[in-house]
Amino acid sequence: MPYVNIKITNENVTPEKKAELIKGATQLLVDVLGKNPTTTVVVIDEVHTDNWGIGGETITVRRINGQ
């Protein structure tokens, strides 16, 4: 049973976009590895931008600075 964990920042991701991610990740495992879609688990974790950092800065700060 494949398990996919997608981590994204919590910035304006609609339920429709999340559904697309789940469908796409499932289909990728079907296409590439021949996995059964009915036993493929996809979990999306939304992380607050204060809790995600790149290059020593939080995403919150990077967004403020236009990065």
C-alpha positions in Angstrom: 0.0 0.0 0.0 1.8 3.2 -1.2 1.7 6.2 1.1 2.4 9.7 -0.2 2.8 12.7 2.1 2.6 16.1 0.5 3.6 19.1 2.6 2.6 22.5 1.4 2.4 25.9 3.0 -1.1 27.0 4.0 -1.5 29.7 1.4 -4.7 29.8 -0.5 -4.9 26.1 -1.5 -8.6 25.4 -2.3 -10.2 22.0 -1.6 -10.4 21.6 -5.4 -6.6 22.0 -5.7 -6.1 19.5 -2.9 -8.3 17.1 -4.7 -6.2 17.6 -7.9 -3.0 16.9 -5.9 -4.5 13.7 -4.5 -5.7 12.5 -7.9 -2.5 13.3 -9.6 -0.2 11.7 -7.0 -2.4 8.6 -7.1 -2.3 8.4 -10.9 1.5 8.9 -10.9 2.0 5.8 -8.8 -0.4 3.9 -11.0 1.4 5.0 -14.2 5.0 4.7 -13.0 4.9 1.8 -10.5 1.7 0.0 -11.5 0.2 0.5 -8.0 -3.4 -0.1 -7.2 -5.2 3.2 -6.8 -7.7 1.8 -4.3 -4.9 1.1 -1.9 -2.9 4.2 -2.5 -3.0 6.7 0.4 -2.3 10.4 -0.1 -2.1 12.8 2.8 -1.7 16.6 2.5 -0.1 18.5 5.4 -0.5 22.2 5.4 2.3 24.0 7.3 2.0 27.5 8.5 4.5 29.8 6.8 6.0 30.6 10.3 6.9 26.9 10.6 8.7 26.5 7.2 12.1 27.9 6.6 14.5 28.2 3.7 18.0 29.7 3.8 17.6 30.6 7.5 14.4 32.6 7.1 10.7 31.6 7.5 8.5 31.6 4.5 6.5 34.4 6.2 9.6 36.7 6.1 10.5 35.6 2.6 7.0 36.5 1.4 7.2 39.9 3.1 10.5 40.5 1.3 9.1 39.5 -2.0 11.0 36.2 -2.4 
